[in-house]
Amino acid sequence: MRSSTNNALMAAAVMATGITATRVLERAWEEAAGSPAPKNPEAAGVSWGEALLWGAAAGVLAGVAKTVTRKGVSQITSNSD
């Protein structure tokens, strides 16, 4: 069972990783597409394709980042016991 300190560390790490991953994805989108990332699918000028591609990319990146972070923090905290 994880301690409250480990839970807090895990939460902070996952949030920081999520923010960083989103910023990296936004920059990559802007570099590749030459336009701002379509974070709001209801915005004028955002096509279905852009909205779906952004949603898929953001979802996959968030899931991978969360899994890697949780696994890494779990290994670090289990080794420190």
C-alpha positions in Angstrom: 0.0 0.0 0.0 1.3 3.4 -0.9 1.8 6.2 1.6 0.2 9.6 1.3 3.6 11.0 0.5 3.9 8.6 -2.4 0.4 9.4 -3.6 1.1 13.1 -3.5 4.4 12.5 -5.4 2.5 10.4 -8.0 -0.2 13.0 -8.5 2.3 15.9 -8.9 4.4 13.9 -11.3 1.4 12.9 -13.4 0.1 16.5 -13.6 3.5 17.9 -14.5 4.0 15.2 -17.2 0.6 15.9 -18.6 1.2 19.6 -18.9 4.6 19.1 -20.5 3.3 16.5 -22.9 0.4 18.8 -24.0 2.8 21.7 -24.6 5.1 19.5 -26.6 2.2 18.2 -28.7 0.9 21.8 -29.3 4.3 22.9 -30.5 4.7 19.8 -32.7 1.3 20.5 -34.2 2.1 24.1 -34.9 5.4 23.1 -36.6 3.8 20.4 -38.7 0.5 22.1 -39.6 1.6 25.7 -39.6 -1.4 26.6 -37.6 -2.4 26.6 -33.9 -3.5 23.2 -32.4 -7.3 22.7 -32.7 -7.9 22.4 -28.9 -11.5 23.5 -29.3 -13.3 21.4 -32.0 -16.2 23.8 -32.0 -14.0 26.7 -33.2 -14.6 28.1 -36.6 -12.2 26.7 -39.2 -11.5 23.4 -37.4 -12.3 20.5 -39.7 -13.6 17.1 -38.5 -10.2 15.6 -39.6 -8.2 18.1 -37.5 -10.5 17.7 -34.5 -10.3 13.9 -34.6 -6.6 13.8 -35.2 -5.9 16.2 -32.4 -8.2 14.2 -30.0 -6.5 11.0 -30.9 -3.0 12.3 -30.6 -3.7 14.1 -27.3 -5.4 11.0 -25.9 -2.6 8.6 -26.9 0.1 11.0 -25.6 -1.7 11.6 -22.3 -2.2 7.8 -21.8 1.4 7.0 -22.6 2.8 9.9 -20.5 0.6 8.9 -17.5 1.6 5.2 -17.7 5.3 5.9 -18.0 5.2 8.4 -15.2 3.3 6.2 -12.9 5.6 3.2 -13.6 8.7 5.4 -13.1 7.5 6.9 -9.9 6.4 3.5 -8.6 9.8 2.0 -9.3 11.6 5.0 -7.6 9.4 4.9 -4.5 9.6 1.1 -4.2 13.4 1.2 -4.4 13.6 3.9 -1.7 11.8 1.7 0.9 
